[in-house]
Amino acid sequence: MLHLSKPLFAALLLVSASAHAATTINYWLWDPAQLPMYQAAAAAFQKANPDINIKITQTSWGDYWTALSTGFVSGTAPDVFTDHLSRYPEFVQNDLLVDVGPMIKKENVPTDNYLGGLYQLWGKGGKQYGFPKDWDTIGIVYNKAMLDKAGVDPKELNDLTWNPKDGGTFGQLIAKLSIDEAGNNGSSPNFNPKKVKQYGLLIDGMPDGFGQTEWSHFAVSNGFKFHDGPWAKGFHYDDPRLAEALQWIADTSLKKGFIIPAKDARQLGANSLFAAQKGALALTGSWNINWYLDNAKFDKNFAPLPKGPQGRKSMFNGLADSIWTGSKHKAEAWKWVKFLGSEDAQKIVASYGVVFPAIKGTAEVAEQAMNKKGAEVSPFVQEATDPNGTFLFPIADHAADVLRIMRVALDAILLNGADAASTLKKANAEVNALFED
C-alpha cells in the first residue's frame, strides 16, 4: 500500500477542492419583494449548474444606483445586475455592459418570444445588452370605502374618459371624491381647495421627464409623442398636446384642489399617501401591486386608466439583466443571464405573483397568483396586450441630462404654477441641444 505523507495528502486535498470549487456570480437587484423569487430561480439554476454559485444582494432603489456607480469606479461592481431603461444608455456609452449578441447568435437563443418591442429596447446598433425579464403598465388603485361613501360603483372606473379641457368624466369623478375639511366635495361651490381633507387623485410629487406613472399616459392619450422612436436624436417636449396635459394636472392640483399638490406628495409619494388614506385614487405601476396588498390595510383594488382623446395609453417598460464588462467570470455570468431570460426562469418568477414576466404566456401564471392574493390585475394585463394600448419607454442617449433639464421644468409647472407651454418650449430647446453634433 502506498502511504502519503501528511503534507502531501493535505496538498492533494487542497488541489481537489480547488478543482471543484464553485465560481461565485454576484447578482444585484433593488426590489425586496422580488428577492424570494430570484432566490428560487438561483436555486434551480445552481441545481443544473453546480459549478456556479449565485450570490444575490438586494439594495433599495435610492441607494442601488449610487452603489453600482461606485462599484464601476472601484472595480467592485456585480457580475450581473438588474438594469433599467432610464440608466442603461449611459452605461452603454461608457462601455460598462457586455454585448451578449454574439452569444445569442452562437447558441441560437430564441428572441422572438417576448412581448412586443421589449427585446428591441435592450439593443442598440446591432448589439444586445440583455434579455427582458418582466414588463409593467400603469393603472389606478382605488379605496373602496371612499368610492362607496361617494356613491360610486368601482365598475364605473372601467369606462372613464379624460380630456385636457374639462377633465371629462375622470375629472368629474376626482372632483366628487375630493372632500374639504368642512365636508364639501369638489362638485360643491363651497369646496375649499386650500383645506382639503381627502384628495380625489394622488400623484407622485417628483415627476421626471418620462412621467411614467404621473403624466405620460395623459399626454400620449392626448396625441403627444416623446420622440421619433428608440435612440432618436431629440425630443418633442414643446408639443402643445403635452403642455395641455401638464397644464390640466397643474390647474386641477394648484387651483381646484382635486389632485394632491406636488409639494405635499414629494416626501412620502403616492403609495404611502394612499395607504394613509389621504386620497381615493392613486396612479400607480403594476410593480406596486404587492406593495398595496401588504401596506394598504383596507378594501382596495385596481382599475384601468381613463380613455383620452386618442384612447387609453400606458407606458410599456421592462427590466433586463446586464453583465458588467469588468466581470472576471463572463462565461458563467452569461449562463445566469441566459437562464433568467428563459421560460423556465420566468415561470418561477411568475408563480410568486409579484411581477409580470416578459415571455409570452407567462403573465397568465402571474395574474392567477395575484388574483389568489385578492388583487384584480386584469387592467394591467389588458393594457399590455392591447395592440394600441401601450407606447414604449422613450429610450435615448443623454437620459440623465434630459431628466435633469425636465425636472427643473416640471417643478416650475407643477410646484410653482408656471405656464406649461412656454416652460416646455424653453426646456425642449435645452434638451435637443444635447443631441447636436
N, C-alpha and C positions, 0 to 999 in steps of 0.2 A: 504494500500500500504506500502511496506517495504521501508524505507528510509535508505540509506547508508551514513555513514559519508564520508567527502571528502578524508581523508587519506586512508580509507579502499577502496573506489572506485578507487583511484589512484593506489593503490597496486594491485587491481584486473586487472586493465588495463595493468599494467606492466607485470604481470604473463601471461596474454593473449597474449601480444606482444611477450614475450619471447618464448611462446609455438609455435608461428607461424613464428619466425624469421628464415630466410633462412641461411643455412650453406654456408659459402664462401669457394670456392676452388680456390686457387691461381694457375694459369697456366702460364708458361713461354714459349716463343718461340723467335727465333732470327731474322727471316726474315720479314722485314717491308711489303714486298709485300704480305705476307700470313696473315697479321693481319686482313684485312677486311673479308676474307673468314672464318676465325676461329671465328670472332665476330658473323658472320651469323650462324655458327654451334652452337655457345654458345646460341644464341637467340632461336634456335629450341630446343636445349636441355632443356633450362630453362622453355620453354613453357610446355614441358612434365614433367618437374621436378621442380615445383615452389618452392620447399623447398630447392633448391640448387642454389646458385649464383656463376657464373664463373667470376673471375677477371683475365683478361689477361694482362700480362706485356711483352712488346717486347723490347729486348736489342740486340744491334748489336753483330755479331759473335765475334768480337775482345774482347768484354767485357763480353759476355754471360757466358763463362766457368769459368772465374775468379769470377764473381758474384755468380755462382752456387756453386763453391768450398767454397767460403766464407760463403755462406748460410748453407752448410752442417756442417761446423765447429761451426757456431754461433747459429744454430738451427732455422734459418730463411729461409731455402730453400723452394721453392714452393711445394705444394702438388703433382702437376703433371708438368712435363716439357718435351719439345721436346728433344729427345735423339739421339745421333749419334753413329754409329758402331765403330768409332775410339775411342770413350770415354767410352762406357758402360762396356767393360771388367774390367776397373779399378774400376768402380762403383760397379760392382758385387763382385769383390774381397774384397771391403771394406764394403760389406753388406749395401749398400745405396739404393738398389732397391727392391721393393716388388715383390715377386713371385706371379704372377696372375694366375698361372697354376691351383691351387685348385678352384678358382672362375670360370675359364673357364670350368672345368670339372663339377662342381656343377650345373652350369646354362646351360650346353650343348651348349656353344657358338661355332658356326662354325669357323673352322680354315683352311679349305681347299679351300677357295675362294680367296686366294691371289696369285699374280703372282709368278712364280717358285722360290722357295727357300727363299723368303723374310721372311716368318714366322719363318722358322727354324733358321735363322740368329739371331733372338732375343731370342733364348733359349740356355740353357747350362745345362747339367747334369740332364735332366728331369724337369728343372724349366723354366718358361717363364717370360720374363721381359718387354713385350709389344706387341702390335699389329702393324704390318706395316701400315703406313699411306700414304706413297707415294713411288715412285721409280724414279730413274734417270739414264740416259745413257749419253754418250759423243758423240759429233759431231763437226762439223765445222761451223763457221759463216763466211760469205764472204761479201766483199764490192763489190757491183755490178758494180760501175763505174770503179774500178780498174781492174776488170776482163774484162770489155768492152774495156778499153784502151789497154789491152794486147791481145785483140782478142780471149778471152777465153769465150766460152759459159758455163754458170753455169751448164748445163746438163753434161758437161764433168767431173764435180766433182763426179758424181754418180758412175763412173767406174774406179777411180784411183787405182793404185797398189803401194805398198811400199815394199822395202826390205832394210836391213841394209848395203848392199854392195854399191849400187849406188842410192838408194832412189826411184827407179822405176819411174813410171810416176808422182807420187806425188812429188818426188824430182825434176823432170824436171819442174813441174808446179811452185813450190815455187821459183825456180831459175828464171823463166821467169817473175814472179811477183815481184822480188826484183829489186829495182832501186837505183842506187847510185846518188850522188849529181851532177854528170855530165850527167845524163840521160841514162847511160848504164844499161841494165838489167843483171841479173846473168848469162845469157847464153852467154854474150859477154866476150871475153878475156880481154877487157878493164875495166870490172867491178871492182870497188874498194871496198873490203869488210870492209874497215876501215872507209868509208864515205858513209854509207847507208842512203838514204832518206826515202825509203819505203821497209819494210821487206815483204818477201813472206809469212812468218808464225810468228805469235805471240804465245808465250807460257808463262805461269806464271813463275815468276823468283824465286819462293821459293818452288820448288817441294819437296815432302816428300817421305818417304819410301813406300807409297802406290801409289803415282803418278797418282791419279785418272784422272785428265784432261791432265797432262803433258806427261807422258811416258808409263803408264801401258798398253795402247792399242797397242802401237808399240811393246812392249816386248812380250805380250801374243800372239799377232798375229805372232810373230817370234818363238813361241813354248815354251816360258817361263811360269813357274807356280810358284806362290808365295810360296805356301806350299802344304801340302797333304790334305787340307780340313779344315773346320771351327774348331778352337781351336787346331790345330796341334801344336806339341811341337818343332817348329823350322821353319826356312825359307830357301829358295833356292836362296838367293841373289848372290851366287857365280856361278850361271848358266851362261855359256858363251853366251847364247842367250839374256840374259838381258844385259850383257856387250856390245854385238854387237849393241843393240838398243840404249843404252845410249851413246856409242861412236859415233854413227851416229848423234845423236842430238848435241853432243858437237862439233864435227867437222863441221857440217853444220852451226852451230852458230858461233863458235870462229874462224874458218878458212875460211869458204866460205861466211859468212855474209848473209845467206838466212833466218835464224831464229834469232830473236832478242836475243842478249846475256842476260844471266840471270841477270847480274848486272844492265842492263838497264830496265829490266822488274820487278825488285824486288820491287820497291817502289809503282808503280801505278798498276801493274798487267795487264794481257792480256785484260781484259774487257775495262778498261779506255784507254789503248793504242789503241785499235781498234776503240773506239768511237772518239779518237783524230786523226784517220786515219793515224796511223803510220805503218799499215800493211794491206795486202789484205785479209789474212785469219787468223783466231784465233781458237785454240782448246777451247772448252767450254762444260759445262754441261747443261742439259736440264733445270735445275733450274734457269739458267740465261736468258732464252728466253725473259721474260718480261723486264728484265733489258736492253737488247739490243733494244727492241721495244721503250722503253722510253728514252734511252740515246744516241743511235747512230742515229743522225739526218740526215740520208742519206739512199739510197736504199741498203738494205742488206737482207740476208736470210740465211737459214741453209742447210747444206749438210752432207752426211754421212762421216764417217772416211774412209780412204783408206783401201783396202784389203791387208793384209800382206801375207807372205808365208803360214800361217795357216788360212787365211780368214780374214774377218772383225770381230774385237773383241772389246767389250766395257765393262768396269766395270759396274756391276749392283748393285746399292746401294739403300737403303731405310731407311727412318727415322721411329721412333716409339715414342710413348708417354709412359713415365715411371712414376711410383708412388714412391715417396720418402718414405723410411722406417720411417722417423721421422714425417710424416704427422699425425695430430691428427684427420683426417677425412678420413680414408682409405676407408670406405664403400662408401662414396659419391665420392671420387676420382676414385674408381673402376667404378662407374656408368658412369662417364665422359670419362674415358679411353675406356670403352666398347663401348660407343656411337661413339667416334672418330674412332674406328676400324670398325664401321658398314658401310653397304652400304648406309644407309640414310645420314650419315655424309659425306661420301666420294663423294656422288653425289653433295652435296652442295659445297664441295671443288672443284670438277671438273668443276662446272658451272662457276667458276671465271677464268678458263683458265690460272692458274699460275703454277701449278704442275700437274703431272700425279698421280692420286690416285692408291693405291696398289691393290684394289679389282678388280678382272677380270671384264671386261665390262665397267668400268667407264672411262678408258683412252680415249675412243672414244668421250665422252662428253667434256673432257678437250681439246682434239685435235680440235674439232669443234669450241670451244670457242677461241682457239689460232688462228685458221685459220681466224676467223672473224676479228681478230686484224691485219691480214696481215702476219702472220708467217707460213711458210711451215715447219711443225714439223714432218712430216712423217718419216724422217731419224731416229729420236729418237725412235719413236714408232716401226718402223720396226726392229730396233736393239733389242729392248726389247722383241719382240715377236718371233724373230728368235731363234729356239731351240739351235743353235750353235753360236749365235751371242754375247753372254754375258758370263762373269765369275763373280762370287760373290765377294763382298768386302772381303778382306783377314782378317777375324776376328780372333783375337788371344789374349792371355794374354800378359802382358808386352808391350802393344801397345805404351805407352808413351815413354818407353825406346827404343823400336825398332825405333820409329820415330826420336828420338834424335840421335841415332847412324847413321841412314841412312841420316839424314840431313847433318851431317858432311861429309859423303862420297859423297853425291850428290853435295854439294858445291865444294868439291875438283875437281870433274869431270867437272861440268858444269860452274863453275866460274873460276877455275884455270887451267883447261885443264889437270888434272891428268889422267893417264892411267886408263880406266874404269875397265878392268879385274882385275888388281892387287888391286885396291882400293876396289872393291866389295868383293874380296876374304877375305880381312882383315876385312871388316865391317861385313860380314856374320858370321865370327868366333865370333865376339863380340856379335852379335845378338843371335846366338844359345847358347852362354854361359848363357844367361838369363834363358834358359829353363832347365838347368842342375839341377838335384836334389841335 
